[in-house]
Each structure stands twice: as structure tokens, then as C-alpha cells.
């Protein structure tokens, strides 16, 4: 099932990237707009679904750089679902036409849920999973109205392989 989802997301990104992008007056077509950003994404972590939200900022003096705060909720990979909260940076490394290729890195802290059934009400020390360090590459295209669609593949430690589809709005 996850491979079918990856194929669908890849096909969707290719369709979006092939469509002509309408740039804002004076904007370069290979560069996303600057300002504050809100992104929502979903994907699979190995074969378990996750959702994420990012709040970020793209700077006018360095439009190739975007700093962000990242939150994600992951369904259980082993016994418990977990949350991550961290900070990251996305850097533009190239582009062709309306498609931008980027690298991203995130440092986050993971905390599992309190538990259900016979395992309940675990304290924070039992729930703290530790640091999660990830990095990945992706491709994004800007759509009219300061919207961006991106397909990202992220890997990291401890065990992490997350393809995701993200939609971002710049304000």
C-alpha cells in the first residue's frame, strides 16, 4: 500500500511541475516567495502514516534559505504513537523552471503517548524517546497565490524513512 501512495504522490508532483506556473510580477519563476510560511504535510514513516505542520520564514536577504519549527504526529511504529517537535532549515540547491530542488535538516525531540490498556499514565521520563535528527531532499513548485507543493524524502536517526507530500502557503 505505501508504494502505491508513493507512486501517486510522485505522479501528482510531476503533473504539478509540468503545468505552467504563474509567477508574481517581478518574481523569478525558479524561486519561492519570501515571507512567513505555513506548511501541512502527510506521508508514511517506513510504512506507518504521519502528519506534520511547519511554521517557517523565508528571508528576503537570503531567499534560498528557510528556517522552520516542525511538529509531527506519527502512528505507532512499535508500541506507542509519538509526537516530535523541533527546528530545521531548508536550503535551495538548484532548480529548473518552476521546480526547486532543496535539502532540509531537522533536529527534534520525540515523546510517545501515555499509553492505553494495561500500560497507562506513563510519566514523562518513560515517554521521552530522545533526539531525532533527520535530513532529506525534495522538489517543490510554486503555484499561483503564493502556494507551494513539495515532495520530500527524509531519512535520519534512530530509524526514519519518510516520503511526504507537503502543501505550503507563504504570507
PLY file of the C-alpha trace (Angstrom):
ply
format ascii 1.0
element vertex 171
property float x
property float y
property float z
element edge 170
property int vertex1
property int vertex2
end_header
0.00 0.00 0.00
2.70 2.61 0.84
4.43 2.03 -2.51
1.17 2.80 -4.30
0.88 6.04 -2.32
4.46 6.99 -3.24
3.72 6.40 -6.89
0.58 8.55 -6.69
2.42 11.39 -4.93
5.26 11.24 -7.43
2.81 11.34 -10.33
0.93 14.25 -8.75
4.15 16.24 -8.29
5.18 15.59 -11.88
1.80 16.82 -13.14
2.05 19.95 -10.99
5.67 20.56 -12.05
4.81 20.15 -15.73
1.95 22.64 -15.51
2.97 26.22 -16.24
3.45 28.18 -13.03
2.17 31.73 -12.83
4.77 33.85 -11.07
4.10 37.10 -9.26
5.12 40.25 -11.14
8.89 40.71 -10.85
9.45 37.28 -9.25
11.83 34.75 -10.71
9.93 31.56 -11.68
12.54 29.30 -10.04
12.33 30.93 -6.62
9.63 30.57 -3.98
8.22 33.78 -2.48
9.71 35.22 0.71
7.81 35.76 3.96
6.25 33.67 6.71
5.22 30.14 5.75
2.72 27.57 7.00
3.03 24.03 5.65
0.94 20.91 6.20
2.17 17.52 5.08
1.44 13.83 5.29
3.21 10.64 4.38
4.49 7.39 5.76
7.31 6.73 8.20
8.63 3.38 6.96
5.06 2.06 6.47
3.19 3.94 9.22
1.24 7.16 8.49
2.22 10.55 9.90
1.12 14.18 9.61
3.21 17.29 10.16
2.88 21.06 10.44
5.69 23.54 9.86
5.82 27.26 10.62
8.70 28.99 8.91
10.27 32.08 7.45
11.94 32.69 4.10
14.15 35.75 4.19
14.35 38.48 1.55
18.12 38.84 2.04
18.61 35.05 1.66
15.66 33.70 -0.37
17.41 30.34 -0.82
17.11 29.72 2.96
14.05 28.87 5.06
14.11 28.32 8.83
11.15 26.49 10.40
9.63 24.92 13.50
8.31 21.41 12.87
5.66 19.34 14.69
4.62 15.83 13.65
2.33 13.10 14.90
3.26 9.54 13.98
1.09 6.46 14.34
2.74 3.63 16.33
5.79 2.10 14.69
6.19 -0.26 17.64
4.05 0.03 20.80
3.06 3.71 21.00
2.23 6.64 18.77
4.59 9.59 19.20
4.99 13.33 18.67
8.06 15.25 17.53
8.82 18.95 17.95
11.93 20.53 16.52
13.64 23.18 14.43
15.02 22.91 10.95
16.38 24.64 7.90
15.61 24.15 4.21
18.17 25.27 1.61
17.56 25.63 -2.11
20.25 23.73 -4.03
19.02 24.19 -7.58
16.08 24.48 -9.84
14.77 24.07 -13.34
11.97 26.38 -14.40
9.25 26.36 -11.75
10.73 23.34 -9.92
13.03 23.99 -6.96
15.29 21.26 -5.54
16.11 21.61 -1.85
17.89 19.97 1.10
16.44 20.09 4.60
17.69 19.15 8.05
15.72 18.98 11.29
16.65 18.41 14.94
13.66 17.35 17.05
12.69 15.79 20.36
10.30 12.80 20.35
7.76 11.97 23.06
5.45 8.93 22.94
1.81 8.87 24.01
0.90 8.00 27.61
-0.41 4.53 26.70
-3.66 2.59 26.69
-4.94 -0.64 28.16
-2.61 -2.25 30.72
0.09 0.38 30.04
-1.35 3.75 31.05
-0.31 7.03 32.60
3.42 6.67 31.97
5.34 9.69 33.29
7.43 11.95 31.06
10.65 10.06 31.82
9.11 6.87 30.45
7.65 8.67 27.42
10.72 10.65 26.35
12.20 8.95 23.28
15.10 11.36 22.79
16.53 13.31 19.89
15.63 12.68 16.28
17.98 14.07 13.65
16.78 13.99 10.04
17.81 15.27 6.66
16.33 14.90 3.24
15.91 16.18 -0.28
12.85 17.31 -2.12
11.37 19.10 -5.09
8.86 21.94 -4.88
6.91 24.03 -7.32
5.18 27.33 -6.68
1.56 27.75 -7.72
-0.46 30.94 -8.15
-1.45 32.69 -4.94
1.84 32.01 -3.10
1.06 28.29 -2.69
3.82 25.68 -2.94
3.57 21.90 -3.36
6.57 19.74 -2.41
7.51 16.09 -2.47
10.19 15.24 0.11
12.14 12.14 1.10
13.65 12.33 4.59
15.89 9.89 6.43
17.58 10.04 9.82
18.27 8.53 13.18
17.21 6.43 15.01
15.13 4.74 12.24
13.47 7.05 9.78
12.42 6.92 6.15
9.66 9.41 5.42
8.37 10.27 1.97
5.85 13.10 2.27
3.66 15.40 0.25
3.51 18.95 1.62
1.39 21.98 0.79
2.75 25.38 1.87
1.34 28.91 1.89
3.60 31.97 2.11
2.28 35.18 3.68
0 1
1 2
2 3
3 4
4 5
5 6
6 7
7 8
8 9
9 10
10 11
11 12
12 13
13 14
14 15
15 16
16 17
17 18
18 19
19 20
20 21
21 22
22 23
23 24
24 25
25 26
26 27
27 28
28 29
29 30
30 31
31 32
32 33
33 34
34 35
35 36
36 37
37 38
38 39
39 40
40 41
41 42
42 43
43 44
44 45
45 46
46 47
47 48
48 49
49 50
50 51
51 52
52 53
53 54
54 55
55 56
56 57
57 58
58 59
59 60
60 61
61 62
62 63
63 64
64 65
65 66
66 67
67 68
68 69
69 70
70 71
71 72
72 73
73 74
74 75
75 76
76 77
77 78
78 79
79 80
80 81
81 82
82 83
83 84
84 85
85 86
86 87
87 88
88 89
89 90
90 91
91 92
92 93
93 94
94 95
95 96
96 97
97 98
98 99
99 100
100 101
101 102
102 103
103 104
104 105
105 106
106 107
107 108
108 109
109 110
110 111
111 112
112 113
113 114
114 115
115 116
116 117
117 118
118 119
119 120
120 121
121 122
122 123
123 124
124 125
125 126
126 127
127 128
128 129
129 130
130 131
131 132
132 133
133 134
134 135
135 136
136 137
137 138
138 139
139 140
140 141
141 142
142 143
143 144
144 145
145 146
146 147
147 148
148 149
149 150
150 151
151 152
152 153
153 154
154 155
155 156
156 157
157 158
158 159
159 160
160 161
161 162
162 163
163 164
164 165
165 166
166 167
167 168
168 169
169 170
